[in-house]
Amino acid sequence: MSEEEIRNLKPDFSRLAKITTRGVCVTSISSSDEYDFVSRLFAPAIGIPEDPVTGSTHCCLGPYWMKKLNKNSFTAYQASERGGFLKVRVIKERVLISGKAVTVIEGSILDS
């Protein structure tokens, strides 16, 4: 699958919602020099049709692309409607991720 195909996917969310895993991730090497790979994550079964930018997915994508590209540091782009860039670095059994975050909810824990 190419980056263009990833960007132009029009998923059938009702069919995807029947999949019992947390979500479905698609990824491709980038056609741009700006980043190494692109991805999208669809998870309608857990109430997230498409996640805008997903750190946990990149914890899996880092090791995957490390084996494919024979390097351990990447610039990634999640090509959702909002989209976002991430820096991903694999160090032994750890994956370090950085990027710009968006707060979507705030809360506090109260003592009982």
N, C-alpha and C positions, 0 to 999 in steps of 0.2 A: 504494500500500500504506500502511496506517495504522500508527501505533505499536502498537495492539492486535494487529494482524495480525503484525507483526514479533515481538512478544513471544510470541505463541501458535503460531508456526511449529513444525511437527513434521517436520523434513526426513527424506527417505529417504537415509540416509548411503551405502547401497550404490550408489544411482544417482549421488549426488554424487561418489563416489570415482572414477567413470568419466570425470569431467571432467578434462581435461589441464592446466588452469590451476592456479595455486597455491591458489586458494580462491574461494569465492563469498561476496560481501558483499551484505547487504540493508540498506537504510536508509530512514528516514522522518523527516519533520518530527515534532517532539515534540508531544504533546497537553498537556504540562505546562509551567508557567512555570519549572521547575527547570533545564531544559536545552533546547537548540535542536533537536537531532536525536538519534535513537537508531539503533543498528546491531547487527548480528550478523555473525559471520564463520564460515563452515564450510569446512574444508579436509581432509576425510578422505583425499584422494589423497596427502597428505604426512604422514598419521598424526595429524592433529589434527581430530577430529570437529567440535568447536566450540571456537574460541579464546576464553578468558574475557574478555580485554581486549587489544586489538591496536593498538600504536602505529603500525606501518607502514600499516595500513588507514586510520587517521585522517590520514595524510599525503596520502592520495587524497581522503578525505571532506572535509577542510578546503577545498580549492579547489572541489570540487563544490558544497558548500553556500554558499561565498562567492558563486558565480555565482547560485545560486537565491535567497538571502536578502539579497544586496547588502550584506554586511558581512564583516569579516575576523576576528572574534573570537567563539568559540563555547564553550559548555559542552555536552559530548556525554555520552551514556550508552550503553555497550555492554551490551545486555540479555541476556547469557548467564546461565547458572544462578548463577555467582558474581557476575557483573556488575561494572561499575566506571565511575566518572566520569572524564572527561578534560577538560582545558582545551586548546583548539586555537586557534592564532592563525596566520594566513597573512600573511607579510610578503614581498612580491615573489615570489621563487622558493623561499622557505623556508617550512616549516611547523614551528612551535614547539608542542610537546606537553608538558603537565605533568599530574601526577596522582599518586596513591598507587601505588607499585610493590610487587610481591610477588616475592621471590627464589624461583626454582624450582630452581635448580642453581648450585653454586659450583665453581670449579676454578682451576687455575693452570697456567701454561705453564712448562715446564722447559727450561733450556738443554741443548743436546745436546753 
